[in-house]
Amino acid sequence: MAMKFEKKTDGQFLLDVTGYVCPHPQIYTKKAIEKIGTGDVIEVVFDNPSSSESIAAMCDQIGNEVVEKKKEGGKFIWKIKKS
């Protein structure tokens, strides 16, 4: 269980926090968003259902947009655009 943050292509990033429980997915998501540029998109993969509420609230508070939400198997896959 290791957090993974990587650049996929220009303006596209991946953060995998599968296996972590609250508040870690939210904290790692916030830190990763701080590292990317305005307009960049980060794909966040997590498997803790309660993290969806805290990540959504954080995005609303900061002003970042969740542009896509998917669920595959037991994993949530969200794409967040930094504003």
N, C-alpha and C positions, 0 to 999 in steps of 0.2 A: 504494500500500500504506500505508494509514493505519489505526491502531487506532481503533475506534469504540466508545464507551461512552455509552449513553443510557437514559433511563427510558422504558419502554413504557407502563405504567399504574402505579397505586398498587401497590407491592410487587413489580413486575415490571421487570427490567432486561435490557439486551442488551449483550454485549461481543463484538465481532467482531475477532478477531486473525488472520484469514485472511492467509496470506502470510508470517507470522512463523515463525521456527525457534526451537527450544529455546535458551535458557531463557525467551525473551520471553513466549510464551503463558502460562506458569505465573506469571511475575512480574506481568503485567498482570491475570491472574485474581485473584491474591492481593490486589493493590491495589484492584481493583474491589469485591471482597467486603468489604474493610475499610470501604468507603464506604457500603454498604447496611445496612439495619437487620436485626435478628434476625427470622427468619421470612420475610424477603424471598427471592425467587427470581431468580437471574441466569441468563440463557441465554448460554452461551459457544459461539461458533462459531470453529472452527479447522480447519486442513487439514494439520497436521504430525502424522503418526501417533505419533511418539515423545512428543509433548506429552500424549497421553492417559494415559500411565503417570505422568508427573510431576504432572499436575493431580489424578489420582486419589489419588496418595500424599499430596499436599498436603492434600486434603480429609480424608483419613483422619486425618492428623496433627493438623489444626486442629479436626476434629470436625464439619465441614460435610457435608451429605448430597447425593450425586449422585442426584437423583430420576428422571432420565430420560437415556437415551443413545440418540441416533439417528445414522445415517450416511446422508447424501444426496449422491450423486455422490462427489466427493472430499472432502466436508466432514463434520466431526464436529459434532454439535449436542448439547450437554449442558446440562441444567438442574440448577443447584446451589442448594440451600436453605441459607441461613445459619442456623447454630444458635447 
